[in-house]
Amino acid sequence: MNPNRIFADLVVFARGYFRNPIGLFFSLFFPIILVSIFGVIFSSGSSPVTIHVVNQDSPSNTSIQFLSDLNKTGAVNVELTSDGDLSGFLASNSYPVGLIIPKGFAAALANHTPIALTMYGNPQDPTSVGIAESAVATVGNDYSYRAANSTPIVFLQVHPVGSTLFTSIDYLVPGLIGFSILTSPMFSMVEISASYRKDGLFRQLSLTPLTKGEWLTAKILWYIVLTFISAGVMVGMGVFVFHAHVTLVVGLLPFLILGPVFFVALGMLAGSLAKTVETAAVIGNVVTFPMMFLSGTFFPVALFPEPWRTVAHYLPLFYVIDGMDRVMLFNNLAGALPDIAFIAVASVLTFIAAVLTFRWRAE
């Protein structure tokens, strides 16, 4: 590959992009609109709600009976876990609610001593948190009544998952960055690959020294630049307008680079399979929309029914968003390494497939 040819084509493509108001709108201004809309209002939920419980008072019969009674409310499903870091466990698996039954729970009820249960809830899913909080409080009040003649004994302390500072917009910013990484290069490259072929531009490019790999690399570099700008805009809006607590860490760089590499190559590959511009648009939509809504962009994957949660793990965008969640919210680069590895391998394979598939000249 010749760096000079790549840079020259990058400059030409960038100039054309800035002359296209539609492209500029969706790359730079649409992210601002998204953050503004979801920053003002965002809600989701499901019922019954699964509560992941750490029972530190096990094997006391009282704590086991408490969880049994909680499960019988029908509002929640209790699932026991032994993970010591419940907040981190919930965050890494995108679960909405967790509960800790503290050691000494049974003794406190027997001695009429106040004791606090600790609940962790994802602010991105206030409905599920509210349902779980109401169910736990109801059962706790019942135990207080039976143990101490309605004197409050069982208290509930609710903390956001991961940190007491996190709010809904904190969890949403990585998803919206992932949305931008997906849509801008995918829709653009699918349309470019079809329209260039129709207008004979690929045939003209075949008469220049520019190779297919260099042409595609120039497009990747451009969308990496746009991704950095878009991510900066959304993080800035989230932090300065809606007081988000996301952080720009070094661990975010692989996703801002590998994400565009993958989706530019995927868009080119999808467009190369289409015979007409119209067919290319259909292929682009078929590939893009499932990832847009099933990868955790707008709604937590944990809220999906089990079959759809499985589907989400087959979508490349899921690993981009999941990895950015880990590094931006929890600074957990080690936890994001599997996501980075998946996207890296997928990017290399898709880039090679895209270069081998598309032709300068129609057969």
N, C-alpha and C positions, 0 to 999 in steps of 0.2 A: 504494500500500500504506500502511496505517495502522499505525505502530509500536505504538500503544497496544493495538490489537486483536491484533497478533502477539504482544506480550508477555503479554497476558492468556491467550491460548490456550496459549502456551508454559508458563506457570505451571500451568494446569489439566492439561496433558498430563504435566508433570513429576511432579505430585502423584500422578496415576494410575500413573505408571511406578514410583514408589517404593513403591506399595502392591501391586505385582506382584512376588512373590518370584522368579518364573522369569526375568523380565526383568532384575532386579537381578543374579541369579546369572550369567547369560550375559554381561552387560555389564561387571561389576566383578570377579567372583570367578573366572569361567572363564578369563580371561586369566592370572591368577595360577597356576592349575592347569597351563595350557599351558606357561608359562615354566618351572615347576618340573619338569614331566615331561621336556621337551626339554633343559632345562639339565642334568639328571642323565645322560641318555643320548640320543645322536643319532648316527646313522651312516647312510651311503648310499654307493653306488658303482656302477661299471659297468666292463666289460672288453670289448675293449681300450680303453685310456685314450689320449686324444689329448693329446700334448705339443706345445705351441707353442714353437718354438725360435728364439732369436736366435743366429746363428752369426757371432760377431765375428772368427773366424779364417778366414772364407771369403776367397778360394777355395782354401784348402789342401786337398789331396787327403785328408790324414789326418782332418780334421774332417768332411769329406763322407762318408768311409768309416765313421767312427764313428757318424754318424747313420743311415747305411744299415744298419749292423749292429744298431743299436738298434731300427730298424723291423722287422728280420727276427726279433726275439724273439717277435713275435706278441702280446706283452702290451701294446704301445703302438703308436700311430700318430703319426708325426712330421709336423708341419706347420710350415714355416718362416715366420717373420714378420720384418719389418724394423723393427718398432716399437721406438724407443729406450727407452721406459719400459715394460718388459715387465710389471712388477708392476701398474702402472695399466691396461695393456692387458687383462690377465687379469681384473682386478676389474671393469672397465667392461663386459666382455662375458660375465661369469659363467663363465669358463673355469676348470677346476680346477687345471691344472698347466702350468708353463712352465719352460724350461731355457735357460741362457746358456752357450754354448761360448766361453770367453774368448780374446782375441787372444793368440797365442803358444802355442796348444795343441799344434800340430804340433812346434814347436821344443822345447817342454818334453819331449815324448816322445822326441825324437831325442837330447836332451842328458841324459836321465834326471833331469830336474828336476821336483819336485812341482808340480802345478798343480791348482787347485780349479775345479770346475764349480758353477755357482749354479742352484739349483732353487727356484721359487716354487710353493707348494701352498696350496690353499684348505682351511683347517681344518674347514670345513663338510663337506668330502668326504674324510675321512681314508683311506677305502678306495682311492680313485683315486690319492691322493698316495702311499700305501704301495706300490701296484702299480708306479707310475712310478719311485719311488725305488729299488725292488728291481731293476727292469730296467736303470736307468742304472748302478747300483752294480755289477751283474753284468758289463755290457759294459766298464765302466771297469776292473774287476779283470782282465778278460781282456787289455785293452790294457796294463795295468801288467805283467802276466806276460810278454807277448810283447816289450815294450820293455825291461824291466829285470829279467828273470828273477824275477818275482813280487815285486820290491821295490815297495811302494806308491808310486805316482806320481800317479794320478788320484784326487782326493778329491771328495766331494760335499757341498756346503753347502746345506741346505734352509731356506728362509725362508717364513713365511706370506705369502699374497698381501696386498699393500697395506701391511703393517706387521708387524714381528716381535712385536707385542703381541696381534694379533688371535687369537681362539679361535673355536670353533664357535658359542658362544652369541652372539658379536658379530654374526655373519652371520644368526643366526636371529631376533633381536629385531625387526628391520624387517619380516621376513616375518610374524611373529605380530601385529604392530601392523596390518599390512595385512589379516590374517585377521579381526581385530576390526572394522576399518573396513568390511569386506564383510558379515559375517554379522549383526551386530547390527541395522543399519538395514534390510537386505534382508528378512530373515525377519519382522521386526516390521512393516514397511510393507506387505508382501504380505498378511499376516494382517489388519492393520487395515483396509486398503482393502476386503477382502472381507467381514469381519465387520461393519464399519460400515454397509455397504450392506445386508447381510442384516437387521440389527437396526433399520434405519431411521434411524440416527444422521446419515447424510449428509442425509437429507430434513429432519431437524430443524435441522441446521446451515444449510441453505439459507434458513431463515426468519430467520436472524440477519444482521447487517451484515457478518459475516466472509466474505471472498472465498476462492476456491479457492487463489489464489496466497499469500494471507496464512496460510491453514491449513497449506499445505505448507512455507512458510518457517519457521513456528514449529517444525515437526517437524525441519527441517534444523538449526536452531539448537540444538535439544535434543541431537541426535546429534553435533553438533560438540563440545558440552560433554562428552558421554560419551566421545568419541574422545580428547579431551585428558586426561581422567581415566584412561582405559584405557591410553593411551600412557605416561603418567606412572607408572602402577603397573608396567607391564611393564619400562620402562627402569630403574625403581628396583629391581625384583626382580633384573634382569639385572646391574646394577652392584653392588649391595650384597650380594647372596646368591651370585651366580656370577661376580663380578668381571669383568663385561663391560666393553668399552672403547668403547661407543657414546657419541656426543655429541649433546646437544640443541642444535641450531643453528637459526638463523633460517630456513635453507632448508627445514627440516622443516615449517614452518607451512603452506605451500600444500597439502601433501599431507594434513595433519590437517584442513584446511578443505574443500578441493575433493573429497577422498575421500568424506566424508559427504554432501556436496551431490549428488554423482553417484549414490551407491547409495541414498540416500533417494528421489530422483526415479525411479531405475530400479525400485526396489521398488514405488513407487506406480504406475508405468506397467505393470509386470507384473501387479499386483493388479487394475488397472482392466480388463485384458483378460479376467479370469476371471469366470465367471458365478456360481460357488459358492465357498465357503470351501475345500472339498476341491480344486477345480481350481486355486485360487490357491496352495495348498501345493505342488501338483505343479509349477506354473510356477516358483515360487520355487526349488524344488530343482533343476530343470532348468537354470535360469540360474546358480545359485550354485555347485553342486558342481564343474562344470568349471573355474571360476575358482579355486576353493579349492585344487585339486590341480595345476593346470597353469600357475599364474602364478608359481611360485617361492616359494610360502609355506613349504613344508616341505622341498622338494627342489630343488636347483639346476637351473635350466632347461637348463644346458649338459649335464646328464646325459641329457636326453630324446633319443630318436631324432629325426632331422632333421625328419620331418613334424610331430611334436608340438612341436618348438621353433618351427616356423612358426606353428602354432596358438596358442602362448602369446603371440605378438606381436599377435594379434588380440583378446586379452582385456584389458579395461580395468584389472583388478587388477594385471596384469604391470607397467604403467607406474607405478602407485602404489608397488609394492614396489621396482622397479628404481630409481626416483627416491629413495626413502628410503635404499636401500643407498648410493647415491652421496653423499648429504649427511651421513648419520649416521656412515658409516665413513671416507669419504675427504674429507669437507667439499668436495665437488666440485659446487658449485651450478651452474656453467656446464654441466657434463655432464648435470645433471638438468633443465635448461630445456626440452628437447624433451618430457620426461615431463610436466612441469607444463603445457606448452602443450596436449598431447593431452588431459589430464584436464580442463583448463579449458574447452576447446571442447566436449568430450563432456558436461560437466556442464551447460553452458548449453543445449545442444540437448535433452538428456534432460529438464531441468526444464521447458522450453517444451512438449515433447511430453507430459509428465505432466499439466501444467495443462490442456492442450487436450483430453486424452483422457478424464480422469475427470469424472464428472458428479455433482452433488449428488443429482439425482433419476434413478431408473432410467427408461430409455426405455419 
